[in-house]
Amino acid sequence: MAKSDDQYDALGAIYERAKHIPTGLAERATLLSAVGDLRGKSVLDVACGTGFYARLFHDLGATRVLGVDSAGEMIGYARYVENREPRGITYAQHDAMELPVLGEFDVVTAVWLLGYADDVPALDAMITNLTANLAPDGRLVVLVPNPDADWDLLAQYGRYGYEVVRTGTMNVKQPVRVHVLGDPPFDFDSFYWERGVFDGALSRAGLDVARHPAVTPDDDRGEEFWGPLRTSPSFGVFTAVRGAA
C-alpha cells in the first residue's frame, strides 16, 4: 500500500533529523568538502536513503544525479520529494552487493554503506561494484564509522546529538547501537571496523586512497564545542580516485 503524504513527511522528519544535529552538520561539512566542486559533474549516490545528499549534490551544481538504495521505503520517500520538488534526480532500488553498472560517473558516493558489509570479502565486492561505476579519473567518496574512534570521547557524544554504545566484542568489526536523541528518539545498529580495513579494501580495488580530515561548521559554538568532535568524529571519510584507463 502506498504511503500518504503525511506518512512520508513523518518518515522524512525522523530519518533526516540525524542530518541536522551537530554530528550530522559535521558529517555533511566533511562529505561535501571531500566530494569537491560538483558543477557540471555526474554523481551516483549509493545507499542514498531518503535522498538527502542526492538533493544536496544537485543543488551544488551536479548535472546528473542517480540515487540507489536497497530499501523500497527509502526510495519511495526520495521519489515523493522529487515529485513534490522536481530536480531531475532519478532513483532506483538496488542492493550494493548486486549493484550493476549504471554508467560512468564522475563521483560515486557511499554514505554509511560499507560498515554494513557482512565481512571483508563482502566489503571487497561492494567496493568492486562501486568502482565499476566510476569514469576514468572518477572519485569514490565513502563515509564510514571512524576506524580510529576514541571510545572515551564517543562516550561523551550526547552533546553532538547521539550516543554510541558497544553491544559486542571487536572481531574485525565492533557492533554498536546508535541512540539518536530528540523527540522521538530512535536507535539503529552499526559497526566500527578495525583500523586499516576500509582503506586496505579501497587500495585492493586499484584506487588511490586518501583520508579526508573532519570538517566542522564555523559557528558561534567555537573550538571548545567542536574540537573534541574533530579529534574523534563518529565517522571517517575516505576519497579514492580511479586512474585514467
C-alpha positions, 0 to 999 in steps of 0.5 A: 500500500502506498504511503500518504503524504503525511506518512512520508513527511513523518518518515522524512522528519525522523530519518533526516533529523540525524542530518541536522544535529551537530554530528550530522552538520559535521558529517555533511561539512566533511562529505561535501568538502571531500566530494569537491566542486560538483558543477557540471559533474555526474554523481551516483549516490549509493545507499542514498536513503531518503535522498538527502545528499542526492538533493544536496549534490544537485543543488551544488551544481551536479548535472546528473544525479542517480540515487540507489538504495536497497530499501523500497521505503527509502526510495519511495520517500526520495521519489515523493520529494522529487515529485513534490520538488522536481530536480531531475534526480532519478532513483532506483532500488538496488542492493550494493552487493548486486549493484550493476553498472549504471554508467560512468560517473564522475563521483560515486558516493557511499554514505554509511554503506560499507560498515554494513558489509557482512565481512571483508570479502563482502566489503571487497565486492561492494567496493568492486561494484562501486568502482565499476561505476566510476569514469576514468579519473572518477572519485569514490567518496565513502563515509564510514564509522571512524576506524580510529574512534576514541571510545572515551570521547564517543562516550561523551557524544550526547552533546553532538546529538547521539550516543554510541554504545558497544553491544559486542566484542571487536572481531574485525568489526565492533557492533554498536547501537546508535541512540539518536536523541530528540523527540522521538528518539530512535536507535539503529545498529552499526559497526566500527571496523578495525583500523586499516580495513576500509582503506586496505579494501579501497587500495585492493580495488586499484584506487588511490586512497586518501583520508579526508580530515573532519570538517566542522561548521564555523559557528558561534559554538567555537573550538571548545564545542567542536574540537573534541568532535574533530579529534574523534568524529563518529565517522571517517571519510575516505576519497579514492580516485580511479586512474585514467584507463 
